[in-house]
Amino acid sequence: MRVCVIGTGYVGLVTGACLAHIGHDVICIDNNEEKVKIMKSGQSPIFEPGLSDIMQSAISTGKIEFSTDLAAGVAHGEILFIAVGTPPLPTGESDTRYVEAVARGIGAHLNGGYKVIVNKSTVPIGSGDWVRMIVLDGIAERQKTLITAGAAPTYDKLPEMTAQFDVVSNPEFLREGSAVYDTFNPDRIVLGGNSPKAIAMMKELYTPIVERKFADNPSLPPVPVLVTDLSSAEMIKYAANAFLATKISFINEIANICDRVGADVTQIAKGIGLDSRIGNKFLNSGIGWGGSCFPKDVAALIHTADDYGYEAQLLKAAVSVNERQRVLAIEKLQQTLKILKGKTVGLLGLTFKPDTDDMRDAPALNIIEQLNRLGAKVKAYDPIVSQTGMRHGLTGVLVETDAERLADGCDALVVVTEWEQFKNLDYSKMATLMSHPVMIDGRNFLDPETLVRAGFQYVGIGRCR
């Protein structure tokens, strides 16, 4: 099928590259010329395991191209994905101006032939009908231009044009660091819309993935495809992220109680995770959730509830617990080192999660800010940030090139991101380089016994030791 993906951020680029990999003809549109040049060379502008390989393979087979020409993209695609960002506003609601601009642009360039316009961006509930309205506005504006120029004598063609597209909601459930895997091995595919023709085309688009032709385990049953109305599909995305964020805040609340009563939250998580009604995922306690999705989506859902006269108390509590959890590492440092002024603290990890270069709303940023406020010197080592030299606007922190340089002269280390390679560092040597070998394990990621044998004073989150 012919596909156009508008917006090559995290979701758009992964979607476009993976659809090209399974055999569709894809054009990815972005208004950033430098970014388009990078992608044309086969390089990904974001760090995501496996993405560059997928892109280069699709480029070599001619299945994907990158352009700044929206008109060409609209003309090419039977299916048009809107995959631009919807960043949070100070009020908590989503900023939809980029979605509006793209929808209006699509309308301005529609010129016969049936199109399915797909909301891939995470958009407020009710945006499907809103996008349809904006596309129609774009069509009307073009018609006015044509009439003014004398190219079209009347509006007679406008009703015909309005029947040439349908809008579908197709939320993404990709995890940063596992997005390529998640695309080919999804738990479900959600399609929201009221047009049987549009839904049928979307099912055709995803048939290779539904039939697990590119899955790690092709013998599994077909991927479930859930067809809903537009608003329900949009709500599914928000509800999924809000539930996972709440689950993390719940186990962090339990960890804080464990700290006070002497229980071990890792054993608690294992015990309740064996309950099939609960499951063991997203029960890792630590210094809270961040990134581009959870904070934004929970805030947007709270804002939507407020708009409709409902106070989402549980979601507000999940946010409150998470805000407190962000500074828990500071409390642990103060309990261990007492006065932090004049001390040197090293952060193991900066990104909000491993296997990504994403620093959006990362807990590390809060920790750096608080340590600077308290007069501590802050150093950090992150496998991606340190390697690429990308500083993401970081201030008040010295980014080291390796873990041993980080440890040198530190009074304490804090595990901020659970990078797998942190399990294999030479902690015995690192302990000898430190002024005070203290380890605050903000993710309960390292083995306490190993750290103690290496000479560290180990402090976890809600753990007995």
Residue, then its C-alpha position, 0 to 999 in steps of 0.5 A: m500500500r502507499v503510505c505517507v507519514i507526516g512528522t518524523g519524530y519518535v513515533g512517525l519515524v519508527t512507524g514509517a520505517c517499519l511499514a516500509h520494512i514489511g513491504h509498503d511504499v512509504i514517504c516520510i514528510d518533515n519540515n526540517e530540511e537538515k533532519v530530512k538530509i540525515m534520514k536520506s543518508g540512512q541515519s536515524p536522528i534519534f537513538e532507537p535500537g535497530l531503527s537505523d538498520i531498518m531504515q537503511s534496508a528500506i532505502s536500499t529496496g526503494k520502499i521509503e523516501f524522505s521529503t519536505d514536500l507535503a503536497a507530494g506526500v499527500a498525493h502519494g499516500e492512500i493512508l496518511f499518518i499524522a504523527v507530529g508532536t503534541p507537547p504539554l502546555p502549562t495547563g496540562e492540556s496537549d498543544t495540538r497546533y502541529v496537528e492542526a497545521v498538518a490537518r489543514g495542510i492535508g486539506a489544502h493538498l487533497n485532490g481526488g482519490y479516497k484517503v484514510i487520514v490516521n491520527k497516530s499522534t496522541v491527541p485529546i479525546g474528540s480530536g478525530d472529529w476535530v481533525r475532520m473539521i480542520v481538513l474540511d477547512g483546508i479544502a474550503e480555503r483551497q476552493k476559495t483560492l481557486i475561485t479567486a484565481g478564476a480556476a474554479p467558478t463555483y463551490d460545486k466540487l466541494p461536496e464531492m471533495t468532502a466525501q474523499f477521506d475518512v479519519v481513523s484513530n490508531p494510537e501507538f503503544l511503543r516503548e522507547g528503547s523497544a519500539v522496533y520490537d513493539t511494532f512487529n510484536p504488538d499486544r494489540i492494534v487499536l483502530g477507531g473509526n466509523s467507516p467500514k472502508a477505512i477500517a478495512m484499509m487499515k486492517e489490510l495495512y497491518t495484515p503482515i504484522v497481525e499474521r506475525k510474519f515479522a514477529d520474533n515468534p511467528s507461531l503465536p496466534p494473530v495479533p488482536v485487532l480492536v475496532t472501536d469508535l474514534s473517542s474510545a480509541e483515543m481514550i484507550k491510549y490515555a487510559a493505558n498510560a495513566f494506568l501504568a503510571t499509577k501502577i508505578s506510583f502505587i509500588n513507590e508508595i509501598a516502597n516508602i512504607c517498606d522503608r519505615v517498617g523494614a520490609d523489602v519492596t522487591q520481595i513485595a513486588k515479586g509476591i503480588g506480581l505472581d497474582s495473575r490479576i496484577g502481573n509483575k510488569f511496572l512494579n519496579s520501585g524507584i525514583g519515579w516515572g518520566g519521559s515524553c508520554f506518562p507525564k504528558d498523557v496523565a496531565a492531559l487526562i486530568h485536564t480533560a476530566d476537569d473540562y467535563g466537571y470531574e476531578a480525577q483524584l486517583l490520577k492526581a494522587a499518582v502525579s503527587v506520589n511521583e513528584r515526591q519520588r523525584v526528590l527521594a534520592i536527595e533525602k537518601l543522600q542527606q540521610t547518609l552524607k548529612i550536609l550536601k554542600g561541598k560534597t560531590v555526587g555522581l549520577l549513573g545515568l541521565t536519560f529517563k530510561p535505558d536504551t534511549d537518548d531521551m531526556r524529556d522530563a527525566p528524573a535526573l533533571n530534578i536531582i541535578e537541580q536539587l543538588n545544585r540548590l543544596g551546594a553539591k558538585v554534580k557529575a554524571y555518566d550516561p552510556i548514550v549522552s556521554q558517547t554522543g556528546m549530546r547535552h540536552g541543555l544540561t546545566g550544573v552537571l559535569v558529564e564524564t566519559d566513563a564510570e571510573r572518571l565519574a567515581d573519582g572523588c565522589d562522596a556518593l553515586v546515585v543510580v538514576t537510569e537502569w542501563e544494563q551495562f551498569k551491572n558489569l562495572d568494576y565497582s571494587k575499583m570505583a569504590t577505591l576512587m571515591s571519597h566515600p563509597v556510598m551507592i544510592d540505588g534509585r532503581n533497585f537495579l544493582d545487587p546489594e551483596t555485590l556492592v557491599r563486597a565491593g566496599f560500598q555502603y548500599v542504600g536502596i528504595g524500600r529495601c531491607r538493606 
